[in-house]
Amino acid sequence: MKMKGHTKIVNECSFSNDRRLLATASEDCTVRLWDVDSHQCIATLKDHIRHTTSCKFSPDDTLVASASWDETVRLWDVKSHRCIAVLNGHNDVVHGCAFSADGVVLASTGHDETVRIWSMETFKNVATLRGHNQYVRGCDISRDGIFASTSYDSTVRLWDMNTQQCLIVLHGDTDEYNKCCFTADGTLLASTCTSGTVRLWDMRTRHSIATLKDSNEYATQCSFSSDGARIAAACTEDKVARVWDVKTLRCIATLQHDDWVWACSFSSNGMIATAGGALFAGKDYTIHLWQ
């Protein structure tokens, strides 16, 4: 199925935890909510005034967080489609956001080289993590409270969410890191790179265990299947998202678009959403659903 509605590049997509909804963040300054079963857009969230870069559901699926070039993170009530909070603190583009597994905090990453932690009770900035010396692009939080951030300074940093201290700086690729994601059990972390690689990190040893490379182009959003057996990554100019078997490290599927692919996400039941559009004269801003 292909779902149409956005008029510019789709930067990120995320399924709700119950897999009934899909959120998409676009450079048309909106976040759209889609009903996965009917394939219909049920809401267009319009309060951002510049590109939206990231969108994530809270663990209980009652909220969607969105990050934007307008230097804010917004929280939306999924049921009413209303913006319930605007989180101000970054002083440049906000690139990514992620909820903790318990929904108590939200993390965001920015062009201002910081990671910010927000209380979901007060909607206040409760911590600012500094250490990266270039744009911080992606982030994710494992179920045991380890926060990962990826940066254009060619590092991945792991932080303790309780102490807000950097645990380790991971080096692997010499090019810039884009996005990252944990497996559901928190044992593996994946990071994507501007060189087109997807790197897998063992969270027990904190070492790189594999590099998946089937592209010479920019790799962006990545997503593990719920059992951690597969990983999908968007490969922009190749006009595909690729799916690898984590155990064998073999590419097992190539999901083709007519234009660049920036976004991809696994649902809890194994469906994959992909989306994108070209930077110049793009035409394919559709969201594709794959089973």
N, C-alpha and C positions, 0 to 999 in steps of 0.2 A: 504494500500500500504506500502511496505517496500523498503527503498532506501539504497543502499550499496555503499561504497566508502572509508570510514574511516578505518584505520587499527589498531586503538587503541581506548581507552575509549572516548566517547563523553561526555564532561563535561557540556555543555550548548547548548540550541537551542533557537532561537528567530525568530518570523515571522516579515516580513516587515509590515508596517502599512496598506498597501493596500492588504495584505495577499497573494501576488503573489510569494514572495520569502521566503525562510527559510534559515537562517544562522546557522551553527553548528560549535562549537569549540571543538577541540579534542586534546588528548595527543599525536597524531601523528604529532603535531606541525603545523597543518594547520587549516584554517577556510574554510569551503565549503559553496558555495551558491547553492541552489537548486531551480529549477522551480517547484512550487507546483502543477501546472496543469499537466505538462508532467512528473513529478517525476524524472527529470534528473538533474544531477549535471552540472551547467553551468560555474562554476569557482572553482578553488582550489587556495586559497591565502596562499603563502608558505614562507613569509619572516621571520616569527618567528623561533627562533632556539631552543626553548624548548616548553613544553606543552602549549597549549592555554586553558584558563580557562573560558573565558566569551566572548560573542559577542552580540552586540546590534545595531539595525538600528537607524539612526537619524530620527527625526520626519518627514522629507520630503523624506525619503528613498533614499537619494543620497549617504549616507555614511554608512559604517559599522565600528564600533569600536571593537577592540579585545584586550583582556588582556592576559598576558602570564607569565609563570615562568621565562622568560628571562628578567624580570624587566621592561618591556616596555608596553605601550599601543600603538597600531597602528591604523591608520585611513585609510580606503580603499575606493576608488571611486567605487561605485556599478556598474556604466556603463562600465568603462574601466578596472576594476579589479586591478587597480594599487594602491600601497601603496603611499599615498600622504603626510603622516606625521608620525613621530615616536616621541612619547611623553616620554621623559626621566625625571625621578625624584625620583621614588620609588627606594629603594636600596635593595629590596628583591622581592619575588614572588608577582605579581599583581593578585588578586583573582576576582575582579568584576569591572564592569563599567556600567554607565547609563547616557543617555542624559537628559538634562532638556527639558520640554515640548516645549519650543520655539527654542531649538537647539542651544542656545547661548553658553552653557557650557556643558562639559562632566565631570562627577565625576568618580574617580577610587579608589579602596580600596586595601590595601596591607598587606603582611606579616610583613611589617615594622611598623605596628600599626597605620598607618596614612590613612587619606582620602585626596585625592588631587583633586582640582578643576582646570580644564583646559579651557582656552578661545578657542572657535572654530573659532575665527577670527585670532588670532595670533599663536595658538597652543602652548601657554606658560602656565606654572603652575602659576595661579593667587592667589591660596590660599592653605594652608595645614592645615587640621583640626586634632587636637590632643586631645585625651581624653581617647580613648580605651587603655587598657594595655595588650592586646593580639592581635593576628592576626585579621584583619578586613576582613571578608569574602564576605559579600553581600552588595548591595546598590540599592536604587531606589529613584527617585525624583517625587514628586506629581505634579499635574498640577498647584498648587498654590505655588510652590517653597519650599516645605518642603522636606528635604533630610533625608533619613533613612539609617543607617548603622548597620550591624549585625556583632557581634564579638565572638571570642572564649573566651572572658572575661565574657560570660553569660549575656551580656547586648545588648539592642537595643538603639541606640541614635538617636534622632531627632535634626536636625540642620536647622537653617534659612539660606537659600542660599544667601540672600542679605547681612546679617551681618556676616555670617560664625560663628555664635555663637551656642553653644549647647543649645537647648530649654529644653530638658528633657532627663533623662536616664530611660529607661523602664526595669523593672525587672520582670521576670515571670518564666522562666525555670532556673534550676540550672546547666544544661549542656550547651554546646557551641551552639551558634547560627550560622547558615549557610547562608541562602539566605533570601531575602525579596522582597515583591512587593506590590504596591498600587493598589487599584481599580482605574478605569479610572477617577472617580469623586473625588478621593482623600479622601474619607470618611473612608475607611478601609485600614489597613496595615496587611499583613500576614508575619509571620516569621517562618522559619523552624529550627529544632534543631537536634543535634546529637542523642537525645533520641528517635527520630521518631515522634515528635509532630509537628503539625502546629498550631500556635497561631494566633488568630485574635485580632487586636487592633482597638478600636474606636478612630479616630483621633480628634473627638470633645472633648471627655473626657480624651483622652490619657490613657485609661485603657484597660486592656485585657478583652474581652467579651466572648471568647470561646477558648477551646483547643480541636483540632481535633486529635485523636490518634487512628489509626487503624494499627499501626506497632510498633514493638519493635526495629526497625532498623533506621539507619541514614536517615533523610529526607533532601533532597537537594533543587533543583530548584522548585519554586512554581510560579503559574500564575493564575490570575483571568480571567474569561470570560469578554468580553467587557461590559456587563451589570452588572457585579459584582455579579451575582446570583450564580455562581459556582466557585470553586477553585480546581485546580489540583496541586498535589505535587508528586515528584519522591521519591520513597521509597527504594532505592538502593538494599540491600540484599534480600528484599522480592520479587525482580524481577518484580515489578509493579509500575505503577503510579496510584494514587487514585484520584477520583473526588468526591467532597463533594458539597451538596446543602448548600449555606451559610445561608439561612433562617432557615432550619430545622436541620442543622448540621449533616445530615445523609450522609453516603458514598453511592453514587448513581452509581458508576462505578469503576471497577478494570481493569486496562489496563495491560495485561500480556506480559512479555518478557521472553526469554529463559535465560537471564542473568541479572545482576544488572542494575537498572535504575537510572541514575544520572540527566537526563535532561527532562524537559517537558515545553510546552508553548502552550497557547491558541492563535488562530488567531482571527481576528476581526469578522469572520463569524462562529465561534464556532468550527472550526477544532482544534484538539490537535496533537502536535508532541511530541513524546517521544523517548529517546535514552539512551545509556549507554555502558555497558560492564563491566566485572569483573576485579578486580585489579590483580588477578593471573590467568593465563591460560584462559583468557576471549576469547570468540569466537563470541559473538553477538554485533557487532558494528553498526548494522543497525538502521536507523531512521524509526520509525513507524508513519504513519499518521492515525488518527482516526476521524470519523465523527459522 
